Amino acid sequence: MAIEAGTHKLGPDNASLRVNTGRSGAAAAAGHDLTLDVTSWEATLTVGEQSSLELTADATSLRVLEGKGGMKGLTEDDKADIKKTIDKDVLKKKAIHFSSSDVQTSNGDLAVKGDLEIAGKSAPVQFTITVADDGTLNGSATVAQSDWSIKPYSALFGALKVNDEVVISVDGKLG
């Protein structure tokens, strides 16, 4: 399906923006693979002669949606501790921003390239967003935290580590 020309707005009302983490290390079995929900964000997709994608997200709006694995389930206190660590040590309460430098449309796919700013540092990313005939869209990008000078979280003297690569995904519907 060709994506309808014009301006399309995305945000928590019509789409989800999530971050998925993995774990490694000798004590990996004790940790959790996390799904974090970004609860405050907005994106503007402009499709036309000069297509573009802009996204801003409040770094303090990440919430633990799910923790898979681990020796025990995540408690509400665990989730609050994870949020504090993300705010203080990982994202440092700095805004997240993506600005495209190139968006190519082809048969319902958007090939997107641009700069992603996290924790005050910018680095290039590229990803594909697929738009179905009914307007639903999905896409993801795998990014290495170290590309943004973020040291992945570790505990138990490094025996439990969050993987450097995380997956950022978006699912929603154009309105």
N, C-alpha and C positions, 0 to 999 in steps of 0.2 A: 504494500500500500504506500502510495506517496503521502508524505506528511503534509497536512494542510499548511499553506503559507500563512504567515502571521506570527503573532506573539502568543506564546503559551506560558502560563504561570504554573509553577509546581511548588508544593510545600506540604506540610503535615496534613492538610485537609484533603489532598487528593493523591498523595504519594508517601512512601516511606524512604528514609535515608538511614542506612545501617552500616555499622562497622563490625566485622567479624575478626576475632583474634584466635590464634592457636597457641600452643604451649610446647615447650621442650625442656630438656634437662633431666637429670637423674631422678628428680622428684616430680616429674610432669604428671604422674598419676594423681598427685594431691591437688593439682590445680584444675582450672576450668577453661574450656574454650568459650569465649564470651561473644554474645551478640549484643551490641550496644545500639540503642535507638537514639537518633538525633531528633529531639523534639521541637527545636526552634530553628527553622531554616527556610530559605526561599530561593527559587531558581527562576530565571527567565530564559526561555528558549525562543529565539527568533529564527524563523525559517523563511527564506526568500533568497533574493539575489546575493545578499551578504548575510549568511546564517551565523548565529552566535549563541553561546551559552554562558550565562553568568550565574554564580551560586554564592550565597553567603550563609554561614551557619554560626550559631552561638556555641562556642566551644564548651560552655558550661551547661549546655542542655543535653549532653549525652547521659543516657540512663541505661543501666543494665537491664536488658529485656530477658536474657536467658543465659545460663551457665551450664554447659554440657560437660559431662565427665566429673572428675573429682572424687574424692573419697566420701564427701558428704555434699548435700545440696547447699546452695547459697542462701544465707539468711538475709533479712532486710538490713541488718548491721553490716554484713559482708558487702552488700551492694552499695551501701552508703560509704564504706571505706574505699571501695573501688572508685566511686565517683570523686571522693576527695583526692585520691592519688592522681586521677586523670586531670582534675582541675589544677592541682598544685604542681605536680612533677612532670606530667606528660604534655598537656596542651597549654599550661600556664595561663589559662583564662583569656587567651588571645583569640581573636576572631579567625574563622576559617573562611577562605575566599578562593573561588575558582573563576578564572577568566579564560575563555577560549581564544586561541589564536587562529584556529582553522576548524571549520565544521563542514563536512561533506555529506550530502544526503544521497542515498541510493537504495531504492526498493524497500523503503521502510526502515533502513538502518541509518544511523548517524555516526560517522567516524569523527571523533572529537579529539583535538589536541589543544593543549593549553597549559597554563601555569596554575598550580595549586599552592596556596599559601597556608601553612600550618605553623603555629607557634612562632610566628614572626619570620619564617624563612620560606622562600618560594622555590619550587622545583617543577620541571616539566612532567606532565602525565599525558597519556593517551588511552582512550577506551572507546568502546562501541555501545551505543544504545539502540535497541531494537524496538520498533513501534509496530504493533500488530494492527490488523484491519479494524478492530474495534477501538483503537486508540490506546490500548494498554501498552505500557513501555517498561523495559527493564534493561539494566546494564550494570556492569561492575568494573572496577579497576583494582588491581593489586598494586599496593605501594609498600615500599620499604621505609619504615620509620626513620632509619638512619639517613635517608636522603634529605630529611628535614632536621638533621642533627638531634633527633630524639633517641635517647638511649632506651631500648625496650625494658619495661619493668622486669625486675627479677626479685626473688625472695629466697629465703633459706640459703643464704650465702652463695647465690647463683645456681643452686640446684634446681630451682623452678624459674623458668623464663617465659615471658611472652615472646613469641616469634617476632622477628624483625618485620616480616611481611604481614600486612593486614589486608583484608578485602573490604572495599567500600562499595556498597550496592544501592541502587535506586530501583524502586518498583512503584508504578502508579498508573494514572490514566490522564491523557490529555482531555481537557474539557472544552 
